[in-house]
Amino acid sequence: MKAGRYMYEVKIIEALNPTEAAQTSKGKLYGTRQTLRIGFSVAGSPLILGEFDDCVYFDSDGQVGTGRIKRRLPELQKFGRDMTMTVLLNLDSSSDNANTISLFREGTRLSKPFKLPENLVGNTLIPHICFRNVSVYVNFGPSPTKPLPFKCRMIQSAAEKDTEAVAAKAPKDGKYEVLFPIGFPDEGTFEWLDEFLEKNPGYVELSDRKLKEWALSSGLGIKSGGSNDKPSFNYGIPSMDNYSLQRIVSAVAPLSARNYVIMEVKSNLIKSERAAALKRFNPNTFKRVARVVMGEPKEAFKKKVLTKFLKTKQEKVTAEWHKKKNKQLQEKRLAEKKKEADEKRKKLLEEAAKKKAEAEAAKKAEEKKDEGEKKDEAMKDADPKEEDKKEEKTEEPTEEKKEETPMEDLGEEPPEAELTEEEKNMCFLPKVGAGDLTESVLSSSFAHFSLPDKEEGFDDIKYEWQPQAKASEYLRTWVLGKKATTRIDNLTPSQYFKEKLAAWTKQKLDWEAKQQSFKAAGKKKDNKQQGAIDLFAVENINDTGGGEPLYANFEAQDWALLQLRYELHLLLDAFKHDVNDPDRENIPEAHFPFYYSKYYAKPLNPKMFTLDSIPAMVELVKDTAIIDEEKKLLASALSDVDSLDIFVKLSEEGRRERKRRLDAGDETARLKYVPPAAPPKVAAPKPAAPKPAASPAAPKAEASPKAATAAPKAATPAPKAATAAPKAAGEVAKGTAQVAKGNDKGWNNAKGGSKGDGGQNWKGNSQGWKGDGGQSWKGGGGGGGWQADNK
């Protein structure tokens, strides 16, 4: 509408009351739960009235809005269900109420004509309606359901001269465009998008960021947390928090033909996820385009980044200046108040001293009068110096004035912020909060980042900042840099690792057992013969001659170093196998303790060798693993390992070298080993002594009459303790089978073992019944029944 006077009608026919938002205080909506806004805006405006400047409207709360500002008029009232509301726009230049908007209810005026804001005067306006949790009926004509007191045509009956017909713009090549921005996290992706949308307002952004903006416009408030790519949706509303909204938008958007921007930082960088998104958009309706935003940006973009950063920096400087200024003003006011209080105090003290002096003078005058000449003579004979001293004593001490520290001159205006040389070379804004991606998401996905390819289904691929070759090289360098500094938090030990560790543990136990057997046999060690052996030529480390194993002289520290050698070797081998990435064959030094703990479920502890650092600990086994000082990587010092014997040979070589140096008087070769403390043994709790139903039953089951007769006298409390079991567990005697083994006899129920219905074993106490002949009775566990123990 560009001229004339026209109206349209709206009526709420259904008010919806969603129950999920009412179930929790987190889901409480801000403002009214049912909202209707009716008015006018310019062409191309956003969907929600009140979220942009070029609009005017009335809402169901009884307010009028101009742009982003709402106000309440005295004559306006709230309106709701089954009320026919009429909005009248008067653009008739000959009318006294030209360029106004009015609201009517059931044909009766609710508001005086309200002036249109200046930015709307002279523009072509279109009807605009937005609502929440209501169903509405809209009537554009030709006839009103509730006529006004005067004649006014409806919008559908508008004269051609008063309207402007704008044909829908047909897309290029008959297809709408769906755009996929592809850029690195925290490297200007969202800034590029904001600039693009500012230049191309006809595109609709589809992203979690945009959904949160819509939620805020709908009254759900601001929710913090998450990242820019995947912000937190902790509204307390199931359909919001379980990402149902994202799934609905994903399903509905391809059905509505318009230009879209799919803003997904992580998904747009991963080939499989790009392909899945592309499949949703019909190639007959949409042209699918990738915009690669990688590498060094153009100068125009850099300039905007620096301008934005300088503005942010200036805001911080200004805020800090105001803070200091306010502090100075506060200190100045306090100082003035203190000075004023001190002056009042001083004045009061002076007045008090004056009154005191006058009183004392009057008193002295009275005393002089009473004492007469004697007093006068005494005063004449008094030493004048003593009188001066008295007067000096009565004088009050003067207060020393403290020098006031001059305040910093902050000036009348805040200082101008300036960029440092380092900041002037910035290409992107600094990361704020979690940034575009959280650390966990980035560490688990960046290895799969790739550039788009037409084979994926793209109709066009455009490189915004750098050509494809440079962008590809930038991607490769970026990923390698991330691999060197990013930990794989979701890495878990594979079956490959578990099998190798189990085989090693079994083999090491076998070697330790053979060493003990050799020592127990009392055979002498032939140190001269062992010293002459070429360690790496030994074929059988379990017998180097005369049954002596190569590890015969191993002590606790040697076994510990042997274990450390294999653990580091297996860690590197399993890491390479599990990660399966040619760019990650070694472990970064900074992540070494994390992966060691991840695989072995224990911390890496250099203090067991009385060392302070992990590199010093690795140095003890440098024949197996080394830390590359230049690349800061833990790498293997072994090429191929065909047999576990190599670790024994390396450990024996190290032992001999330490012994040789110690024999030569080099005490620095002495290894100070502190064995790890054994875990404390937790005594198993003693079970409550069960009470058998029939205490004589146990002695009768024993074949030896002598032991049976002696038992009751030795331990009469035992049967009493045992009588509780049948009552709690269900009468052991009810078991269906009896088991007799030698002199032992017990009771089993159908489930086997000496158990009652409740699954409890029937056990005697720990001492059993002792007879005079030195025999003891013990309660048997499982199917052991009562058992004689010839002690």
Solvent accessible surface area in square Angstrom, and as a share of the most:
residue,aa,sasa,rsa
1,M,17,0.07
2,K,102,0.43
3,A,33,0.26
4,G,15,0.15
5,R,91,0.33
6,Y,7,0.03
7,M,3,0.01
8,Y,0,0.00
9,E,1,0.01
10,V,1,0.00
11,K,59,0.25
12,I,8,0.04
13,I,83,0.42
14,E,80,0.36
15,A,37,0.29
16,L,76,0.38
17,N,101,0.52
18,P,44,0.28
19,T,100,0.58
20,E,50,0.23
21,A,7,0.06
22,A,71,0.55
23,Q,137,0.61
24,T,48,0.28
25,S,100,0.65
26,K,135,0.57
27,G,1,0.01
28,K,153,0.65
29,L,22,0.11
30,Y,138,0.52
31,G,68,0.66
32,T,51,0.30
33,R,77,0.28
34,Q,53,0.23
35,T,15,0.09
36,L,0,0.00
37,R,37,0.13
38,I,0,0.00
39,G,0,0.00
40,F,1,0.00
41,S,0,0.00
42,V,28,0.16
43,A,71,0.55
44,G,78,0.75
45,S,28,0.18
46,P,74,0.47
47,L,130,0.65
48,I,38,0.19
49,L,0,0.00
50,G,13,0.12
51,E,68,0.31
52,F,17,0.07
53,D,84,0.44
54,D,52,0.27
55,C,0,0.00
56,V,0,0.00
57,Y,2,0.01
58,F,1,0.00
59,D,2,0.01
60,S,10,0.07
61,D,23,0.12
62,G,2,0.02
63,Q,30,0.13
64,V,1,0.00
65,G,0,0.00
66,T,22,0.13
67,G,4,0.04
68,R,155,0.57
69,I,113,0.57
70,K,82,0.35
71,R,113,0.41
72,R,142,0.52
73,L,33,0.17
74,P,132,0.83
75,E,61,0.27
76,L,14,0.07
77,Q,93,0.42
78,K,125,0.53
79,F,11,0.05
80,G,23,0.22
81,R,139,0.51
82,D,90,0.47
83,M,64,0.29
84,T,7,0.04
85,M,1,0.00
86,T,0,0.00
87,V,0,0.00
88,L,7,0.03
89,L,3,0.02
90,N,6,0.03
91,L,23,0.12
92,D,52,0.27
93,S,107,0.69
94,S,98,0.63
95,S,35,0.22
96,D,145,0.75
97,N,63,0.32
98,A,19,0.15
99,N,48,0.24
100,T,5,0.03
101,I,0,0.00
102,S,2,0.01
103,L,2,0.01
104,F,1,0.01
105,R,62,0.23
106,E,73,0.33
107,G,8,0.08
108,T,89,0.52
109,R,93,0.34
110,L,18,0.09
111,S,2,0.01
112,K,144,0.61
113,P,45,0.28
114,F,28,0.12
115,K,137,0.58
116,L,9,0.05
117,P,29,0.18
118,E,153,0.69
119,N,66,0.34
120,L,1,0.01
121,V,61,0.35
122,G,81,0.78
123,N,63,0.32
124,T,40,0.23
125,L,0,0.00
126,I,71,0.36
127,P,40,0.25
128,H,25,0.11
129,I,40,0.20
130,C,22,0.13
131,F,105,0.44
132,R,48,0.18
133,N,33,0.17
134,V,7,0.04
135,S,35,0.22
136,V,32,0.18
137,Y,96,0.37
138,V,51,0.29
139,N,14,0.07
140,F,74,0.31
141,G,16,0.15
142,P,92,0.58
143,S,75,0.48
144,P,42,0.26
145,T,74,0.43
146,K,78,0.33
147,P,95,0.60
148,L,17,0.09
149,P,109,0.69
150,F,70,0.29
151,K,189,0.80
152,C,23,0.14
153,R,126,0.46
154,M,2,0.01
155,I,28,0.14
156,Q,120,0.53
157,S,38,0.25
158,A,24,0.19
159,A,24,0.19
160,E,158,0.71
161,K,160,0.68
162,D,14,0.07
163,T,41,0.24
164,E,90,0.40
165,A,106,0.82
166,V,107,0.62
167,A,88,0.68
168,A,101,0.78
169,K,183,0.77
170,A,92,0.71
171,P,33,0.21
172,K,179,0.76
173,D,124,0.64
174,G,59,0.57
175,K,70,0.30
176,Y,58,0.22
177,E,29,0.13
178,V,0,0.00
179,L,0,0.00
180,F,0,0.00
181,P,1,0.01
182,I,0,0.00
183,G,2,0.02
184,F,1,0.00
185,P,8,0.05
186,D,49,0.25
187,E,28,0.13
188,G,4,0.03
189,T,1,0.00
190,F,15,0.06
191,E,48,0.22
192,W,19,0.07
193,L,0,0.00
194,D,63,0.33
195,E,35,0.16
196,F,18,0.08
197,L,35,0.18
198,E,143,0.64
199,K,137,0.58
200,N,49,0.25
201,P,112,0.70
202,G,55,0.53
203,Y,41,0.15
204,V,38,0.22
205,E,5,0.02
206,L,23,0.11
207,S,8,0.05
208,D,3,0.02
209,R,54,0.20
210,K,53,0.23
211,L,8,0.04
212,K,27,0.12
213,E,78,0.35
214,W,82,0.29
215,A,6,0.05
216,L,87,0.43
217,S,25,0.16
218,S,38,0.25
219,G,14,0.13
220,L,20,0.10
221,G,11,0.11
222,I,144,0.73
223,K,49,0.21
224,S,95,0.61
225,G,49,0.47
226,G,40,0.38
227,S,10,0.06
228,N,68,0.35
229,D,4,0.02
230,K,91,0.39
231,P,16,0.10
232,S,30,0.19
233,F,8,0.03
234,N,78,0.40
235,Y,2,0.01
236,G,17,0.17
237,I,11,0.06
238,P,64,0.40
239,S,43,0.28
240,M,19,0.08
241,D,51,0.26
242,N,73,0.38
243,Y,99,0.38
244,S,24,0.15
245,L,50,0.25
246,Q,32,0.14
247,R,142,0.52
248,I,100,0.51
249,V,31,0.18
250,S,34,0.22
251,A,66,0.51
252,V,80,0.46
253,A,8,0.06
254,P,23,0.15
255,L,152,0.75
256,S,40,0.26
257,A,52,0.41
258,R,102,0.37
259,N,36,0.19
260,Y,8,0.03
261,V,0,0.00
262,I,8,0.04
263,M,1,0.01
264,E,32,0.15
265,V,2,0.01
266,K,45,0.19
267,S,26,0.17
268,N,2,0.01
269,L,0,0.00
270,I,19,0.10
271,K,115,0.49
272,S,78,0.50
273,E,56,0.25
274,R,1,0.00
275,A,28,0.22
276,A,58,0.45
277,A,12,0.09
278,L,2,0.01
279,K,167,0.71
280,R,101,0.37
281,F,2,0.01
282,N,75,0.38
283,P,61,0.38
284,N,122,0.63
285,T,46,0.27
286,F,0,0.00
287,K,63,0.27
288,R,29,0.11
289,V,0,0.00
290,A,0,0.00
291,R,33,0.12
292,V,2,0.01
293,V,1,0.01
294,M,3,0.01
295,G,1,0.01
296,E,92,0.41
297,P,7,0.04
298,K,117,0.50
299,E,127,0.57
300,A,67,0.52
301,F,12,0.05
302,K,32,0.14
303,K,148,0.63
304,K,103,0.44
305,V,5,0.03
306,L,39,0.19
307,T,89,0.52
308,K,105,0.44
309,F,30,0.12
310,L,65,0.32
311,K,133,0.56
312,T,60,0.35
313,K,48,0.20
314,Q,53,0.23
315,E,99,0.44
316,K,140,0.59
317,V,41,0.23
318,T,35,0.20
319,A,62,0.48
320,E,85,0.38
321,W,23,0.08
322,H,87,0.39
323,K,140,0.59
324,K,88,0.37
325,K,44,0.19
326,N,90,0.46
327,K,123,0.52
328,Q,33,0.15
329,L,74,0.37
330,Q,105,0.47
331,E,71,0.32
332,K,108,0.46
333,R,135,0.49
334,L,105,0.52
335,A,53,0.41
336,E,95,0.43
337,K,134,0.57
338,K,137,0.58
339,K,131,0.56
340,E,92,0.41
341,A,56,0.44
342,D,70,0.36
343,E,101,0.45
344,K,121,0.51
345,R,127,0.46
346,K,125,0.53
347,K,127,0.54
348,L,116,0.58
349,L,77,0.39
350,E,100,0.45
351,E,78,0.35
352,A,56,0.44
353,A,44,0.34
354,K,133,0.56
355,K,140,0.59
356,K,129,0.55
357,A,58,0.45
358,E,100,0.45
359,A,63,0.49
360,E,80,0.36
361,A,60,0.47
362,A,65,0.50
363,K,132,0.56
364,K,115,0.49
365,A,60,0.46
366,E,99,0.44
367,E,67,0.30
368,K,90,0.38
369,K,163,0.69
370,D,108,0.56
371,E,73,0.33
372,G,28,0.27
373,E,136,0.61
374,K,167,0.71
375,K,62,0.26
376,D,62,0.32
377,E,103,0.46
378,A,60,0.47
379,M,95,0.42
380,K,165,0.70
381,D,123,0.64
382,A,54,0.42
383,D,70,0.36
384,P,97,0.61
385,K,144,0.61
386,E,88,0.39
387,E,80,0.36
388,D,74,0.39
389,K,107,0.45
390,K,123,0.52
391,E,96,0.43
392,E,112,0.50
393,K,168,0.71
394,T,107,0.62
395,E,122,0.55
396,E,116,0.52
397,P,125,0.79
398,T,126,0.73
399,E,130,0.59
400,E,163,0.73
401,K,192,0.81
402,K,186,0.79
403,E,172,0.77
404,E,156,0.70
405,T,120,0.70
406,P,119,0.75
407,M,92,0.41
408,E,110,0.49
409,D,134,0.69
410,L,26,0.13
411,G,30,0.28
412,E,149,0.67
413,E,132,0.59
414,P,36,0.22
415,P,73,0.46
416,E,152,0.68
417,A,14,0.11
418,E,139,0.62
419,L,30,0.15
420,T,72,0.42
421,E,127,0.57
422,E,141,0.63
423,E,33,0.15
424,K,102,0.43
425,N,120,0.62
426,M,38,0.17
427,C,32,0.19
428,F,39,0.16
429,L,37,0.19
430,P,68,0.43
431,K,98,0.42
432,V,126,0.72
433,G,71,0.69
434,A,39,0.30
435,G,3,0.03
436,D,8,0.04
437,L,6,0.03
438,T,42,0.24
439,E,113,0.51
440,S,68,0.44
441,V,54,0.31
442,L,13,0.06
443,S,10,0.07
444,S,54,0.35
445,S,8,0.05
446,F,0,0.00
447,A,44,0.34
448,H,120,0.54
449,F,12,0.05
450,S,34,0.22
451,L,29,0.15
452,P,6,0.04
453,D,68,0.35
454,K,122,0.51
455,E,164,0.74
456,E,24,0.11
457,G,23,0.22
458,F,7,0.03
459,D,62,0.32
460,D,35,0.18
461,I,33,0.17
462,K,80,0.34
463,Y,54,0.21
464,E,36,0.16
465,W,30,0.10
466,Q,38,0.17
467,P,83,0.52
468,Q,109,0.48
469,A,79,0.61
470,K,122,0.52
471,A,1,0.00
472,S,50,0.32
473,E,108,0.48
474,Y,68,0.26
475,L,18,0.09
476,R,115,0.42
477,T,82,0.48
478,W,37,0.13
479,V,13,0.07
480,L,69,0.34
481,G,40,0.38
482,K,56,0.24
483,K,18,0.08
484,A,59,0.45
485,T,98,0.57
486,T,18,0.11
487,R,97,0.36
488,I,18,0.09
489,D,59,0.30
490,N,99,0.51
491,L,17,0.09
492,T,92,0.53
493,P,34,0.21
494,S,30,0.19
495,Q,115,0.51
496,Y,66,0.25
497,F,4,0.02
498,K,108,0.46
499,E,104,0.47
500,K,76,0.32
501,L,45,0.22
502,A,64,0.50
503,A,58,0.45
504,W,1,0.00
505,T,66,0.38
506,K,155,0.66
507,Q,54,0.24
508,K,32,0.14
509,L,109,0.54
510,D,58,0.30
511,W,3,0.01
512,E,41,0.18
513,A,53,0.41
514,K,82,0.35
515,Q,11,0.05
516,Q,122,0.54
517,S,72,0.46
518,F,15,0.06
519,K,100,0.42
520,A,89,0.69
521,A,64,0.50
522,G,59,0.57
523,K,110,0.46
524,K,191,0.81
525,K,76,0.32
526,D,64,0.33
527,N,95,0.49
528,K,183,0.77
529,Q,87,0.39
530,Q,6,0.03
531,G,55,0.52
532,A,89,0.69
533,I,40,0.20
534,D,92,0.48
535,L,15,0.07
536,F,96,0.40
537,A,66,0.51
538,V,19,0.11
539,E,166,0.74
540,N,78,0.40
541,I,3,0.02
542,N,47,0.24
543,D,63,0.33
544,T,23,0.14
545,G,31,0.30
546,G,70,0.67
547,G,32,0.31
548,E,10,0.04
549,P,3,0.02
550,L,0,0.00
551,Y,0,0.00
552,A,0,0.00
553,N,28,0.14
554,F,3,0.01
555,E,104,0.46
556,A,56,0.44
557,Q,43,0.19
558,D,4,0.02
559,W,26,0.09
560,A,14,0.11
561,L,4,0.02
562,L,0,0.00
563,Q,45,0.20
564,L,9,0.04
565,R,7,0.03
566,Y,8,0.03
567,E,6,0.03
568,L,1,0.00
569,H,30,0.14
570,L,1,0.01
571,L,0,0.00
572,L,10,0.05
573,D,43,0.22
574,A,0,0.00
575,F,3,0.01
576,K,103,0.44
577,H,94,0.42
578,D,33,0.17
579,V,28,0.16
580,N,127,0.65
581,D,26,0.13
582,P,113,0.71
583,D,49,0.26
584,R,20,0.07
585,E,76,0.34
586,N,54,0.28
587,I,0,0.00
588,P,15,0.10
589,E,45,0.20
590,A,88,0.68
591,H,22,0.10
592,F,1,0.00
593,P,49,0.31
594,F,50,0.21
595,Y,3,0.01
596,Y,8,0.03
597,S,49,0.32
598,K,67,0.28
599,Y,11,0.04
600,Y,23,0.09
601,A,93,0.72
602,K,85,0.36
603,P,107,0.67
604,L,19,0.09
605,N,68,0.35
606,P,17,0.11
607,K,133,0.56
608,M,41,0.19
609,F,4,0.02
610,T,69,0.40
611,L,46,0.23
612,D,136,0.70
613,S,47,0.30
614,I,35,0.18
615,P,55,0.35
616,A,38,0.29
617,M,6,0.03
618,V,5,0.03
619,E,97,0.44
620,L,58,0.29
621,V,0,0.00
622,K,119,0.51
623,D,45,0.23
624,T,1,0.01
625,A,0,0.00
626,I,77,0.39
627,I,23,0.12
628,D,48,0.25
629,E,119,0.54
630,E,158,0.71
631,K,136,0.58
632,K,107,0.45
633,L,41,0.20
634,L,0,0.00
635,A,19,0.15
636,S,48,0.31
637,A,47,0.37
638,L,36,0.18
639,S,112,0.72
640,D,120,0.62
641,V,46,0.26
642,D,142,0.74
643,S,56,0.36
644,L,47,0.24
645,D,38,0.20
646,I,45,0.23
647,F,0,0.00
648,V,1,0.00
649,K,24,0.10
650,L,13,0.06
651,S,3,0.02
652,E,0,0.00
653,E,74,0.33
654,G,18,0.17
655,R,34,0.12
656,R,49,0.18
657,E,74,0.33
658,R,42,0.15
659,K,106,0.45
660,R,141,0.51
661,R,82,0.30
662,L,48,0.24
663,D,106,0.55
664,A,83,0.64
665,G,56,0.54
666,D,46,0.24
667,E,105,0.47
668,T,115,0.67
669,A,8,0.06
670,R,126,0.46
671,L,32,0.16
672,K,133,0.56
673,Y,44,0.17
674,V,80,0.46
675,P,83,0.52
676,P,95,0.59
677,A,100,0.78
678,A,86,0.67
679,P,112,0.71
680,P,118,0.74
681,K,202,0.85
682,V,136,0.78
683,A,90,0.70
684,A,87,0.67
685,P,124,0.78
686,K,175,0.74
687,P,95,0.59
688,A,95,0.74
689,A,36,0.28
690,P,14,0.09
691,K,76,0.32
692,P,4,0.03
693,A,60,0.47
694,A,55,0.43
695,S,36,0.24
696,P,77,0.48
697,A,30,0.24
698,A,3,0.02
699,P,21,0.13
700,K,164,0.69
701,A,20,0.16
702,E,14,0.06
703,A,70,0.54
704,S,32,0.20
705,P,95,0.60
706,K,169,0.72
707,A,6,0.04
708,A,17,0.13
709,T,96,0.56
710,A,20,0.16
711,A,0,0.00
712,P,58,0.37
713,K,177,0.75
714,A,56,0.43
715,A,16,0.13
716,T,82,0.47
717,P,92,0.58
718,A,8,0.06
719,P,25,0.15
720,K,146,0.62
721,A,31,0.24
722,A,3,0.02
723,T,38,0.22
724,A,39,0.31
725,A,9,0.07
726,P,2,0.01
727,K,170,0.72
728,A,92,0.71
729,A,4,0.03
730,G,22,0.21
731,E,53,0.24
732,V,4,0.03
733,A,75,0.58
734,K,147,0.62
735,G,20,0.19
736,T,110,0.64
737,A,50,0.39
738,Q,116,0.52
739,V,44,0.25
740,A,78,0.60
741,K,136,0.58
742,G,82,0.79
743,N,79,0.41
744,D,31,0.16
745,K,65,0.27
746,G,2,0.02
747,W,28,0.10
748,N,17,0.09
749,N,19,0.10
750,A,87,0.68
751,K,172,0.73
752,G,30,0.29
753,G,17,0.16
754,S,3,0.02
755,K,75,0.32
756,G,3,0.03
757,D,100,0.52
758,G,53,0.51
759,G,40,0.38
760,Q,116,0.52
761,N,52,0.27
762,W,21,0.07
763,K,68,0.29
764,G,17,0.17
765,N,56,0.29
766,S,81,0.52
767,Q,111,0.49
768,G,4,0.04
769,W,7,0.02
770,K,103,0.43
771,G,13,0.13
772,D,145,0.75
773,G,75,0.72
774,G,38,0.37
775,Q,56,0.25
776,S,9,0.06
777,W,4,0.01
778,K,76,0.32
779,G,21,0.20
780,G,8,0.07
781,G,44,0.42
782,G,27,0.26
783,G,31,0.30
784,G,28,0.27
785,G,6,0.06
786,W,14,0.05
787,Q,87,0.39
788,A,28,0.22
789,D,33,0.17
790,N,123,0.63
791,K,166,0.70
